[in-house]
Amino acid sequence: MCAEHDGRADRGPSVVTRRALRTTLSACVSFFVCLYALDRPVAATYALFAAVSMAALSHIPGTGRQRAAVMVRATPAAWLLLTIGTYLAIRTWTAVVGMLLIGFALAFVAAAGPRAAGAAPGLQLLYILPCFPPYAPDTLVERLAGATFGLLLLVLAEVFVLPEEPGPTYRQVAARAADTAARCAAELGRAPYTLCAASAETARAAGESLRPFRTDGADRPAGPGLRERALAHVGLAARTLLGRMANLPPAPPEPPPPDRPPEVAEAEVLSAVARAVTETSAVLDGGADTTEAADALRRVRKEAASAAEREPPTTVARGRRRAAVLEVADAAVALTTAAELAVRGRHARKPAGADAGRFWYAGQLAPRLWWHRMAGHAGPRSVYFQNAVRISLALAAARTIAGVDSLPHGFWAMLAVLSLTRTTASQTRATVRVAITGTLLGALVTGVLLALIGSHTTIYAIALPFVMLTAFRVGPVKGVGWAQGMFTLVVAFVFAQLAPVTWQLAEVRILDVIIGSLIGVVFGVLAWPRGAQRELHRAVALLLTREAETVERTTAAVVEGGPGQAPDDQPLQHALIMAESAFAQHQSEPRTTEEPTTDWHAAMMTGHHVLWGSRRLVVRGGPAVGPDNGARLDGRAAGVAGRMREAAGRAGADPAARKVPETADVPDPPSAPPPGGPTGDDPPGVSSPRFFAALVWLDSLTVDVDRITAPDHPSGSSGSSGASRPSGPA
């Protein structure tokens, strides 16, 4: 009866054994104390199921202390759900409506991140539990007391019983990556002003370590809060900075001007980057509380940009190098700003100027940030919305059947719906087959034991801890069939101590599980039967189309020139959110046999790169680049956008994307543009630095798009794309 999740390492035998021991200890002790010491059977029932729901049905990521913290914060919600469930259960129609609305809300809260998603199934069970006979609102206080006692013992067990050693947090990983970036920047600031092969490889490895899926869900910056958003931004900015430095074009070989070599000015910028990023690493590690180096970097970056405006380059190679160095500085400024927000929260300085749009969440209250996250997923294209609709309808249908037909122990039918319904119809059918088989075998063993033991409650009490420990130890490792079979034994041994039972209890358990399983299959077929797989195809195709539109619109703004202004990038932002949520859901679903033609993760990384670069270029403003250089930028933008639309067509989900015309006659940049030196097509006369910034951006996007459709890509796994040029922050 374990919830579906995306973790792998936390299902190892040693981890599962620790959790089984904690669950068994808290559930059995609270049950025995309430039932035998206090003679409160209602409290005993709620104490046991509260512990089981939050420990076994839920899958809260992290160490025991981290899970305990989530449980403490979820306790008021548990009290509210128990109270509402108790009063709505009196009439079938109110119970069904409540199940529909609350079931949707609890499932939809998964959009708030792994911790909220992990706690949601347990809270669902705590609402379901009082929705069945006996309908006794007068026992509400006893129910609340029992559930609180069970949760209290579970929290204590999580904290003190066999505690795990915590792994590195995302902040610590980001601090190490920032330290690597500082060393690379220092190396780039010295002759010959380029990274050696070993340093470039170290930079790429540090960038790869910042992929969110490489971090445990408890430490993953996926929540809607200010600090979590900022920490996610830290990872994106650090990956961007490392990627820019690993691919920085070398200094051109022609002799520099005698008055002030450009390499010297660039070295000053890179030295300022090194100092600021070193300071940022210390801030993330908790060893510093200063922003002097970050402020100095902003001044140096501004002076370097002004100098570039006054002394335009005369060759493409020189312009590319200078624009690439300024991109490094931009990424470092984003990293320092995001780190300050992640560490200090609302007490951090609010970003101004061009950074105000990039860090729009700075200074926002938590309710507004939560509303922004939930509103972004409030639609049928969000997989979180789809899952919430699927599970709420299935639970409401099960409650209707249980109420109309007076289904005995209808609670078990709803528990089967909750624990067996998956995000795809095929996965649900496969799970149900195994679960029913396990339940049948478990019920057979249960019936025999109930017939042999009879009414000897002492035997049930002695055996319960051993049966429960085995169930929670074997189920997560052996699979859902073993889990359902062993849990049949557990519930039989529990109810046998609450009231006299016969072997027919096993028969009722089988009936309820079959009914719940069939309901899960029906709604799995009717509501988005292919889960996130089809949605991922559609979302990535739409994302790539939005990326192409943004590339064309941004390039047109650079070519035409004009004052800086905030770009309208909401469509791209929303498409990126939808694609990332579909990709996250896709990670927990079984793979299809089709050969993937798109590197999903690379497409989303490119989306961040497009978003960041577009904002930087549009907000910057500047003069028109002239007809010759404008034609050159338009040609490169048309080539990049054409490849993006072609990749959208390959994703196979957006019918409009498949109708994209062929791009064979569109000017197309080479897959790996020359990093420096004369190219044979230098622009005539003097061109603005904004032209070179756009040129470098389009060149790097060409590399990104090639990676999206590379024939040897790793099929969109969580560690996919092997990015040599990480994406920029959103």
C-alpha positions in Angstrom: 0.0 0.0 0.0 2.9 2.3 -0.6 2.3 5.5 -2.5 3.6 6.1 -5.9 6.7 8.3 -5.9 9.8 9.2 -7.8 12.4 8.1 -5.3 14.7 5.1 -5.8 17.4 5.1 -3.2 15.0 5.4 -0.3 13.5 1.9 -1.1 16.7 0.1 -0.2 16.4 -2.8 2.3 18.1 -1.0 5.2 16.0 2.1 4.8 12.8 0.1 4.5 13.6 -1.9 7.6 14.1 1.3 9.6 10.9 2.7 8.5 9.0 -0.5 9.1 10.4 -0.6 12.7 9.3 3.0 13.4 5.8 2.4 11.9 5.3 -0.8 13.8 6.5 0.6 17.1 4.4 3.8 17.0 1.3 2.1 15.6 1.3 -0.9 18.0 2.3 1.0 21.2 -0.4 3.7 20.6 -3.0 1.0 19.8 -2.2 -1.2 22.8 -2.1 1.8 25.2 -5.5 3.1 24.0 -7.2 -0.3 23.8 -5.8 -2.2 26.8 -4.6 0.5 29.2 -7.3 3.1 28.6 -10.1 0.9 27.3 -10.8 3.4 24.4 -11.3 1.3 21.3 -12.2 4.3 19.1 -9.1 6.1 20.1 -7.1 2.9 19.6 -8.4 2.6 16.0 -7.6 6.2 15.1 -4.2 6.1 16.8 -3.1 3.0 14.8 -4.4 4.2 11.4 -3.0 7.7 11.9 0.4 6.3 12.4 0.0 3.8 9.5 -1.4 6.5 7.1 1.4 9.0 7.6 4.2 6.4 7.7 3.1 3.6 5.3 0.6 5.1 2.9 2.4 8.4 2.6 5.8 8.6 1.2 7.4 11.7 2.8 11.0 12.0 1.5 14.0 12.6 3.6 15.5 11.4 6.9 13.5 10.7 10.0 13.9 14.2 11.3 12.8 15.7 8.0 9.7 13.5 7.8 8.9 14.3 11.4 9.0 18.0 10.7 6.5 17.5 7.8 4.2 15.4 10.0 4.2 18.1 12.7 3.2 20.7 10.2 0.5 18.4 8.8 -1.0 17.6 12.2 -3.4 20.7 12.2 -4.6 19.6 8.7 -5.2 16.1 10.1 -7.4 17.5 12.9 -9.4 19.5 10.4 -9.9 16.6 8.1 -11.0 14.3 10.9 -13.5 16.8 12.1 -14.9 17.6 8.6 -15.1 13.9 7.8 -16.9 13.0 11.0 -19.7 15.6 10.4 -20.1 15.1 6.7 -20.3 11.3 7.0 -23.8 11.5 8.6 -25.4 11.7 5.1 -24.2 9.9 2.0 -24.6 12.9 -0.3 -22.6 15.2 2.0 -19.9 12.5 2.4 -19.7 12.1 -1.4 -19.5 15.9 -2.1 -16.8 16.2 0.6 -14.9 13.3 -0.8 -15.0 15.0 -4.2 -13.8 18.4 -3.1 -11.4 17.4 -0.4 -10.0 14.5 -2.4 -9.2 16.9 -5.3 -7.6 19.5 -3.0 -5.4 17.0 -1.2 -4.3 15.4 -4.5 -3.8 18.8 -6.2 -1.4 20.0 -3.4 1.2 17.7 -4.9 2.0 20.7 -7.2 3.6 22.3 -4.2 6.6 19.9 -4.2 7.7 16.4 -3.1 7.1 16.9 0.6 3.5 18.0 0.1 2.9 15.3 -2.5 4.3 12.7 -0.1 2.0 13.7 2.8 -1.1 13.9 0.7 -2.1 10.2 0.6 -1.9 9.9 4.4 -4.1 12.9 4.9 -6.5 11.5 2.3 -6.8 8.3 4.5 -7.3 10.4 7.7 -10.3 12.1 5.9 -11.6 8.7 4.6 -11.4 7.0 8.0 -14.3 8.8 9.7 -16.5 8.7 6.6 -17.9 5.3 7.5 -20.0 3.7 10.3 -20.3 4.2 13.1 -21.5 7.8 12.4 -20.8 9.1 15.9 -20.0 12.9 16.0 -20.1 12.6 19.8 -16.8 10.6 19.6 -14.9 13.3 17.8 -12.8 14.3 20.8 -11.8 10.6 21.3 -11.0 10.3 17.6 -8.8 13.4 17.6 -7.0 12.4 20.8 -6.3 8.9 19.4 -5.0 10.3 16.1 -2.9 12.9 17.9 -1.4 10.2 20.2 -0.5 8.0 17.2 1.1 10.9 15.3 3.0 12.0 18.4 4.5 8.5 18.8 5.3 8.3 15.1 7.1 11.7 15.2 9.2 10.6 18.2 10.0 7.3 16.5 11.1 9.1 13.4 13.4 11.4 15.3 14.9 8.9 17.9 14.6 5.4 16.5 17.5 4.3 14.2 18.1 7.9 12.8 19.6 8.2 9.4 22.6 10.3 8.5 21.4 13.2 6.3 23.0 13.5 2.9 24.3 16.8 1.3 21.6 19.4 1.0 21.0 21.2 -2.3 22.5 24.3 -0.7 25.7 22.5 0.0 25.8 21.0 -3.5 25.3 24.5 -4.9 28.0 25.9 -2.6 30.5 23.3 -3.9 29.5 24.1 -7.5 30.0 27.9 -6.8 33.4 27.1 -5.4 34.3 25.3 -8.6 33.0 28.2 -10.7 35.2 30.6 -8.6 38.3 28.5 -9.4 37.4 28.4 -13.1 36.8 32.2 -13.2 40.2 32.8 -11.5 41.9 30.6 -14.1 40.2 32.4 -16.9 41.4 35.7 -15.5 45.0 34.7 -16.0 46.9 34.2 -19.3 46.2 32.4 -21.6 42.7 33.4 -20.5 41.1 30.0 -21.2 40.3 26.8 -19.2 42.4 23.7 -19.5 40.7 20.5 -20.5 40.6 19.2 -16.9 39.1 22.4 -15.5 36.5 22.4 -18.3 35.5 18.9 -17.5 35.3 19.7 -13.8 33.0 22.6 -14.5 30.7 20.4 -16.5 30.6 17.7 -13.8 29.8 20.4 -11.2 26.9 21.6 -13.4 25.6 18.1 -13.7 25.6 17.7 -9.9 23.0 20.5 -9.7 20.3 18.6 -11.5 17.3 18.6 -9.1 16.6 14.9 -9.6 20.0 14.0 -8.2 18.9 15.4 -4.9 16.6 13.7 -2.4 13.0 15.0 -2.6 13.2 16.5 0.9 16.1 18.7 -0.1 15.0 19.4 -3.7 14.1 23.1 -4.3 10.7 22.4 -5.8 8.3 24.2 -3.4 6.5 27.5 -4.1 8.1 29.4 -1.2 10.5 32.3 -1.7 13.6 30.5 -0.4 12.9 27.4 -2.4 12.3 29.3 -5.6 15.5 31.3 -5.0 17.5 28.1 -4.3 16.2 26.6 -7.6 17.3 29.8 -9.3 20.8 29.3 -7.6 21.1 25.9 -9.3 20.1 27.2 -12.7 22.4 30.2 -12.4 25.4 28.1 -11.3 24.8 25.6 -14.1 24.7 28.5 -16.6 27.8 30.1 -15.2 29.8 26.9 -15.3 28.6 26.2 -18.8 29.5 29.7 -20.1 33.0 29.4 -18.7 33.5 25.9 -20.0 32.6 27.1 -23.5 34.1 30.6 -23.3 35.7 31.5 -26.7 39.5 31.9 -26.5 41.0 35.3 -26.9 41.6 36.2 -30.6 45.1 35.9 -31.8 45.5 39.4 -33.4 47.6 42.0 -31.6 45.7 44.0 -29.0 45.5 47.8 -29.1 48.6 49.4 -27.5 46.8 51.6 -25.0 44.8 48.9 -23.2 44.6 45.3 -24.2 41.0 44.0 -24.2 42.2 40.9 -22.5 43.1 43.0 -19.5 39.6 44.5 -19.2 38.1 41.0 -19.6 40.5 39.7 -16.9 39.2 42.4 -14.5 35.7 41.2 -15.1 36.6 37.5 -14.6 38.6 38.3 -11.4 35.5 40.2 -10.1 33.4 37.1 -10.9 35.9 34.9 -9.1 35.7 37.0 -5.9 31.9 37.4 -6.0 31.3 33.7 -6.6 33.8 32.7 -3.8 31.8 35.0 -1.5 28.5 33.4 -2.7 29.9 29.9 -1.9 30.6 31.0 1.6 27.1 32.6 1.9 25.5 29.3 0.8 27.6 27.4 3.3 26.6 29.6 6.1 30.1 31.0 6.6 29.7 34.5 5.4 27.2 37.4 5.7 28.5 40.0 3.3 27.8 41.0 -0.3 30.7 43.4 -0.9 32.2 41.3 -3.7 28.8 40.9 -5.3 28.3 44.6 -5.3 31.8 45.1 -6.7 30.9 42.7 -9.5 27.8 44.6 -10.5 29.9 47.8 -10.7 32.6 46.1 -12.8 30.1 44.5 -15.1 28.3 47.8 -15.6 31.7 49.6 -16.4 32.7 46.8 -18.8 29.3 47.1 -20.7 29.8 50.9 -20.9 33.3 50.5 -22.2 32.1 48.0 -24.8 29.5 50.6 -26.0 32.3 53.3 -26.3 34.8 51.0 -28.0 32.9 48.6 -30.3 34.9 45.6 -31.6 36.0 45.5 -35.2 35.8 41.7 -35.7 33.3 39.0 -35.0 35.9 37.1 -33.0 36.6 40.0 -30.7 32.9 40.8 -30.3 32.0 37.2 -29.5 34.7 37.0 -26.8 33.6 40.2 -25.2 29.9 39.3 -25.3 30.7 35.9 -23.9 32.7 37.4 -21.0 29.7 39.7 -20.2 27.4 36.7 -20.3 29.7 35.1 -17.7 29.3 38.2 -15.5 25.5 38.2 -16.0 25.3 34.6 -14.8 27.5 35.4 -11.8 25.3 38.4 -10.9 22.2 36.1 -11.1 23.9 33.6 -8.9 24.9 36.1 -6.2 21.4 37.6 -6.2 19.6 34.2 -6.0 21.9 33.0 -3.2 21.2 36.1 -1.1 17.4 35.5 -1.6 17.8 31.8 -0.8 19.6 32.5 2.4 18.0 35.6 3.7 14.5 35.3 2.3 12.3 38.4 2.6 15.2 40.1 4.5 17.3 40.1 1.4 17.6 43.3 -0.8 15.0 43.4 -3.4 16.5 43.2 -6.9 16.2 46.3 -9.1 16.5 47.1 -12.7 16.7 44.2 -15.1 16.9 41.7 -12.3 13.5 42.8 -11.0 11.7 40.7 -13.6 14.0 37.7 -13.3 13.5 37.6 -9.5 9.8 38.6 -9.5 9.1 36.5 -6.4 11.5 38.6 -4.2 9.7 40.2 -1.3 6.4 38.3 -2.0 4.3 36.8 0.8 4.0 33.1 1.0 0.2 33.0 0.3 0.8 34.9 -3.0 3.5 32.6 -4.0 1.4 29.5 -3.2 -1.5 31.0 -5.2 0.8 31.7 -8.2 2.0 28.0 -8.2 -1.5 26.6 -7.8 -3.1 28.9 -10.4 -0.4 28.0 -12.8 -1.5 24.3 -12.7 -5.3 25.0 -12.5 -6.1 23.6 -15.9 -6.6 20.3 -17.8 -3.1 20.4 -19.3 -1.4 20.1 -15.9 -0.6 16.6 -14.8 -1.2 17.6 -11.2 -4.7 18.7 -12.2 -5.3 15.5 -14.1 -4.2 13.3 -11.2 -6.3 15.3 -8.7 -9.4 14.9 -11.0 -8.8 11.2 -11.4 -8.4 10.3 -7.8 -11.2 12.6 -6.5 -13.7 11.1 -8.9 -12.6 7.6 -8.1 -12.9 8.2 -4.3 -16.3 9.9 -4.7 -17.6 6.9 -6.8 -16.3 4.4 -4.1 -18.0 6.4 -1.3 -21.2 6.5 -3.3 -21.2 2.7 -3.8 -20.3 2.2 -0.2 -23.1 4.4 1.1 -25.9 3.4 -1.3 -25.2 -0.4 -1.1 -24.2 -0.3 2.6 -20.9 -2.0 1.7 -19.5 -3.7 4.8 -16.1 -2.2 5.7 -16.4 0.2 2.7 -13.3 2.0 4.1 -11.2 -0.8 2.6 -12.7 -0.2 -0.9 -11.7 3.4 -0.7 -8.3 2.5 0.6 -7.8 0.2 -2.4 -8.8 3.1 -4.7 -6.3 5.4 -3.0 -3.4 2.9 -2.9 -3.8 1.1 -6.2 -4.9 3.8 -8.7 -1.9 4.9 -10.8 -1.4 7.7 -13.3 -1.8 5.5 -16.4 -4.6 3.0 -17.2 -2.1 0.3 -18.1 -0.1 0.7 -14.9 -3.3 0.6 -12.9 -4.5 -2.6 -14.6 -1.1 -4.2 -14.0 -1.1 -3.1 -10.4 -4.7 -4.3 -9.8 -4.0 -7.8 -11.2 -1.1 -8.2 -8.8 -2.9 -6.6 -5.9 -6.0 -8.8 -6.2 -3.8 -11.9 -6.5 -2.0 -10.9 -3.3 -5.2 -10.0 -1.5 -6.8 -13.4 -2.4 -3.8 -15.3 -1.1 -3.6 -13.1 2.0 -7.4 -13.5 2.6 -7.0 -17.3 2.3 -4.3 -17.3 4.9 -6.3 -14.9 7.0 -9.5 -17.0 6.9 -7.6 -20.1 8.0 -5.9 -18.2 10.9 -9.2 -16.6 12.1 -10.9 -20.0 12.0 -8.1 -21.6 14.0 -7.5 -18.8 16.6 -11.1 -17.9 17.1 -11.7 -15.3 19.8 -8.4 -15.6 21.6 -7.5 -11.9 21.4 -4.3 -12.4 23.3 -2.8 -14.3 20.4 -3.8 -11.5 18.0 -2.2 -8.9 20.2 1.1 -10.9 20.5 1.2 -11.6 16.8 0.2 -8.1 15.6 3.7 -6.4 15.9 5.4 -9.3 14.1 2.8 -9.4 11.3 2.9 -5.6 10.9 6.7 -5.4 10.9 6.8 -8.2 8.2 4.1 -6.4 6.1 5.8 -3.0 6.1 9.2 -4.6 5.6 8.3 -7.0 2.8 5.7 -4.9 0.9 7.9 -2.0 -0.3 10.6 -4.4 -1.4 8.5 -7.3 -2.9 5.8 -5.2 -4.5 2.1 -4.4 -4.3 1.0 -8.0 -4.3 2.9 -8.8 -1.1 1.9 -5.5 0.4 -1.9 -6.2 -0.1 -1.6 -9.7 1.1 0.3 -8.9 4.2 -1.9 -5.9 4.9 -5.0 -8.1 4.8 -3.5 -10.0 7.7 -2.7 -6.8 9.6 -6.2 -5.4 9.4 -7.7 -8.8 10.3 -5.5 -9.0 13.5 -6.4 -5.4 14.4 -10.2 -5.8 14.0 -10.1 -9.1 15.8 -9.0 -7.2 18.9 -11.7 -4.6 18.6 -14.7 -6.9 18.1 -15.4 -10.7 17.6 -14.7 -11.7 14.0 -15.0 -14.8 11.9 -13.3 -16.1 8.8 -15.9 -14.1 6.8 -13.9 -11.0 7.5 -11.4 -12.2 4.9 -14.2 -12.6 2.4 -15.4 -9.0 3.0 -11.8 -7.8 2.5 -11.6 -9.5 -0.9 -14.9 -8.0 -2.0 -13.9 -4.5 -0.9 -10.5 -4.6 -2.6 -12.1 -5.9 -5.9 -14.6 -3.1 -5.9 -12.0 -0.5 -5.1 -9.7 -1.9 -7.8 -12.4 -1.9 -10.4 -13.3 1.7 -9.7 -9.6 2.6 -10.0 -9.3 0.9 -13.4 -12.5 2.5 -14.7 -11.4 6.0 -13.8 -7.9 5.3 -15.0 -9.3 4.5 -18.4 -11.8 7.4 -18.5 -9.5 10.2 -17.2 -6.3 10.7 -19.2 -5.5 7.0 -19.5 -1.9 7.5 -20.7 -0.9 9.6 -17.8 2.0 12.0 -18.3 3.5 10.2 -21.3 1.1 11.8 -23.9 1.0 15.0 -22.0 4.8 15.2 -22.0 4.9 14.9 -25.8 2.3 17.7 -26.1 3.9 19.9 -23.5 7.4 19.7 -24.9 6.1 20.3 -28.4 4.3 23.4 -27.2 7.4 24.5 -25.3 9.7 24.2 -28.3 7.1 26.1 -30.4 7.1 28.9 -27.7 10.9 28.9 -27.7 11.0 29.4 -31.4 8.5 32.3 -31.2 10.6 33.9 -28.4 13.8 33.6 -30.4 12.2 35.3 -33.4 10.6 38.0 -31.4 13.8 38.8 -29.4 16.0 38.8 -32.5 13.6 41.2 -34.2 13.8 43.5 -31.1 17.6 43.5 -31.3 17.6 44.2 -35.1 15.2 47.1 -34.8 16.8 48.6 -31.7 15.1 50.9 -29.3 14.8 51.5 -25.5 14.9 48.6 -23.1 11.6 47.2 -21.9 10.3 44.1 -20.0 9.4 41.3 -22.5 6.1 39.5 -22.5 7.4 36.0 -21.8 4.4 34.6 -19.9 3.4 32.1 -22.6 7.0 30.6 -22.6 7.1 30.6 -18.8 3.7 28.7 -18.6 4.8 26.3 -21.2 8.0 25.6 -19.3 6.1 25.0 -16.1 3.8 22.5 -17.8 6.6 20.7 -19.5 8.6 20.4 -16.3 5.6 19.0 -14.3 4.9 16.5 -17.0 8.5 15.4 -17.1 8.5 15.0 -13.3 5.4 12.8 -13.5 6.9 10.9 -16.4 9.8 9.8 -14.2 7.6 7.7 -12.0 5.7 6.0 -14.9 6.8 2.8 -16.8 8.5 3.5 -20.1 6.8 2.7 -23.4 8.4 0.6 -26.1 8.6 3.5 -28.6 12.0 5.0 -29.4 12.1 8.5 -28.1 13.2 11.1 -30.6 13.5 14.0 -28.2 15.7 14.6 -25.2 13.0 15.9 -22.8 15.4 17.3 -20.3 17.5 19.1 -22.9 14.4 20.7 -24.3 13.5 22.2 -20.9 17.1 23.3 -20.3 16.9 25.1 -23.6 13.7 26.7 -22.5 15.4 28.3 -19.5 18.2 29.4 -21.7 15.8 31.1 -24.2 13.9 32.7 -21.4 16.9 34.2 -19.7 18.7 35.3 -22.8 15.6 36.9 -24.2 15.0 38.9 -21.0 18.6 40.1 -20.9 18.6 41.3 -24.5 15.2 42.9 -24.6 15.6 44.7 -21.2 19.1 45.9 -22.3 17.9 48.0 -25.3 20.3 49.6 -27.8 20.6 51.0 -31.3 19.6 49.2 -34.5 22.4 46.9 -35.7 22.2 47.9 -39.4 20.8 46.1 -42.4 23.8 43.7 -43.0 24.1 42.6 -39.4 20.3 42.5 -39.1 20.1 40.1 -42.0 22.8 38.0 -40.4 20.9 37.8 -37.1 17.6 37.1 -38.8 19.2 34.3 -40.7 20.6 32.7 -37.6 17.4 33.2 -35.7 15.4 31.6 -38.5 17.7 28.6 -38.5 17.4 28.1 -34.7 13.6 28.6 -34.7 13.2 26.2 -37.6 15.2 23.5 -35.8 13.1 24.1 -32.7 9.9 23.7 -34.7 11.3 20.6 -36.3 12.0 19.2 -32.9 8.5 20.1 -31.8 7.2 18.1 -34.8 9.3 15.1 -33.7 7.8 15.3 -30.2 4.6 14.1 -31.9 2.1 15.7 -29.7 1.3 19.1 -31.2 -0.5 18.7 -34.6 0.3 22.3 -35.5 4.0 21.6 -35.0 3.9 18.9 -37.6 2.8 21.3 -40.2 5.9 23.4 -39.9 7.4 24.0 -43.4 10.8 22.6 -44.3 13.7 24.7 -43.3 16.2 23.6 -45.9 16.2 27.0 -47.6 16.6 28.9 -44.4 20.1 30.2 -43.5 21.3 27.8 -40.8 24.3 28.3 -38.5 26.8 25.4 -38.2 26.4 22.9 -35.4 29.5 24.2 -33.6 30.2 27.8 -34.5 33.8 28.9 -34.4 34.6 30.0 -30.9 36.9 32.8 -31.9 39.2 34.1 -34.6 38.2 35.6 -38.0 35.3 33.8 -39.6 35.6 35.2 -43.1 32.3 37.0 -42.7 33.1 39.8 -40.3 30.5 42.6 -40.2 31.4 45.7 -42.1 32.2 48.7 -40.0 31.3 49.1 -36.4 28.5 47.1 -34.7 26.9 47.4 -31.3 27.7 45.1 -28.4 24.1 44.1 -28.4 24.6 42.5 -31.8 27.4 40.3 -30.5 25.4 39.4 -27.4 22.6 38.2 -29.6 25.0 36.4 -31.9 26.6 34.5 -29.0 23.1 33.7 -27.6 21.9 32.2 -31.0 25.2 30.3 -31.4 24.7 28.6 -28.0 21.1 27.9 -28.7 22.2 26.1 -31.8 24.3 23.7 -29.6 21.2 23.3 -27.3 18.9 22.3 -30.2 21.4 19.9 -31.6 21.5 18.2 -28.2 17.7 17.9 -28.1 17.5 15.7 -31.2 20.9 14.0 -30.9 20.6 10.3 -32.0 22.5 9.1 -28.9 20.7 11.1 -26.3 19.9 9.3 -23.0 16.1 9.1 -23.6 15.1 11.8 -21.1 16.2 10.1 -17.9 16.6 12.3 -14.9 20.3 12.5 -15.6 19.8 13.1 -19.3 21.2 15.4 -21.9 24.8 15.4 -20.8 24.7 19.1 -21.2 27.8 20.8 -22.3 26.0 24.1 -22.0 23.6 24.2 -19.1 20.6 26.4 -19.3 20.0 29.8 -17.8 17.7 30.6 -14.9 14.1 31.4 -15.4 
